[in-house]
Amino acid sequence: MDIALVSRDGKKITEPGGQDSPLAIRGLTVSYGEKPAVFSVDMTVEAGKMTAIIGPNGAGKSTLLKAALGVVPAVSGRVQVFGKPIARQRGRIAYVPQRASVDWDFPTRVIDVVLMGLYREVGLLGRLRGRHVKQAEACLDRVGMKDFAHRQIGQLSGGQQQRVFLARALAQGADLYVLDEPFAGVDAATEKAIIDVLKALRAEGKTVVVVHHDLATVAGYFDNVFLINTRKVAEGTVAEAFTADTLHDAYGGRLATAQIAQVAG
Amino acid sequence: MGSEFVPLSLPPLLIGAFAAVACALPGNFLLLRRQALIGDAISHVALPGIVVAFLITGAISTWPMMIGAAGAAVISVVLIEVIRRLGRIEPGAAMGVVFTAMFAGGVLLLEQTDTSSVHLDVEHALYGNLESLIWLDATGWGSLLDWDALRHLPPELPRIAVTLLGVVLFLWLFWRPLAISTFDEGFARTLGLRTTALGLALVVVAAIAAVAAFDAVGSIIVIAMFICPPAAARMMTNRLGVQVAWSVAFALLSAVLGYVLAGYGPLWIGMYDAVSAAGMIATVSGVILALTAVFGPCRHRAGAPAGV
């Protein structure tokens, strides 16, 4: 198949390689207004690993994932999930948006939010059964929030809200977990609970992609990194791609050399 | 018993109640999506469209009215975009200008045209004509089973009843996607839900309810019912389904209590004339909102999330 697909910078968009890659992005460009937020980015996520997406503020980290999952429209680019178009793989993806992107005053309880994760299973008009509720409760248990099932979501702390979002993703029973800044503004206990769950998912063979902002924890939490600053800067294992050079390329003058030396291997 | 109530009070009561519920139901979702003023906007913008539709067809009937209102809505959207771009002002200001201008234009059109043959005048646009929607063929409760009498029901009654049925059907069918996409649109999209189409459908359903209700009960009730019962209901509960149930109860209470108070209230305090039922229904809904704002169990914003 040789369709002349050309990305924004004139280079031909190739078929996403690595047929079994959980998430393969080619030539993705996203623009809010005139300036592109993400420009002609290629990304191939390695299966069964935890990948951090790293870059300075406004570098397009969240936008890259949102566009790849169809949350925001892309100008150009192709995305394949486990080797197929995303529309046919919705059931294999669980997405955790930024906590601040929703109104936590919404009239709903914790358990109802987790049950949203079962939408594809329950369907438009299917009846919620006891086993669905049990399933949702088990997911809450995994993130240590079982006792909060009947609380209104606005009564939770930021960290607790983040854990409820993770429980909803668990309820989806996906193979690819995409999380947008799950550690932003959460307490230490929540951070530990979340990373434990993510590592458990990896142990089950699931793939985890996380937009991450804390450079100090990258090496401890993740297998792979993807550095972006509107364009892709580097991609690979932490040892290969998370170096003083790549960090300097991604952050420019925004990180002092001493800071870079501290976090990069 | 019934020989006066059925022909004179039952039809306006039912029309008022159906209109109130038809507007309050989508109002719940509009409120949670921070689009509560869409009801307000629709009822302002629809007026010139309805008047023009009347001028062209010479009668008040459902389809021309709906098409006229829809046409006026499209013109408004274009005008808002033009003003926003050319004037480089924020969309809220552009909307404010267009909505009031459209409504004022509708009022002027009404005054300049001869609509005396039908119940379409400035007052009607605001208050509707609830009190005049009587059923003269009815002689008592038995008439509800009398086909000949039923055929002469005010046409507004079946019209608003069918509209209400459509609104209920839409919400029942799309309850889950609506709830999910109202709470978390990004997540809803990753589930494969078509959130843009769903949001548009909600606004269209609200617009149909507004135009159908507008004809019978005027714009005051429409504006009040989109906001007051859902807002009051939100303060009674922290669950979406329960909130919608409360909003229906409050809408019904406003309609019935407002109608009765408008008819008999002035007599009780020694005045002789009844007051506008539409005005009273809207007022009652406002009072309910005020009461729930003071005494409702869930009126406080739940504790702000720690560490945002």
Interface residues (C-beta under 8 A of the other chain):
Chain A: K66 L69 G70 V71 A87 R90 I93 A94 Y95 P97 R99 A100 S101 V102 D103 W104 D105 F106 P107 T108 R109 D112 V113 M116 Y119 R120 V122 L124 L125 Q152 I153 G154 Q155 L156 S157 G158 G159 Q161 R168 G185 V186 D187
Chain B: L32 L173 F174 R176 P177 A179 I180 T182 F183 D184 G186 F187 R189 T190 L191 G192 R234 T237 N238 R239 L240 V242 Q243 C298 R301 A302 G303 P305 A306 G307 V308
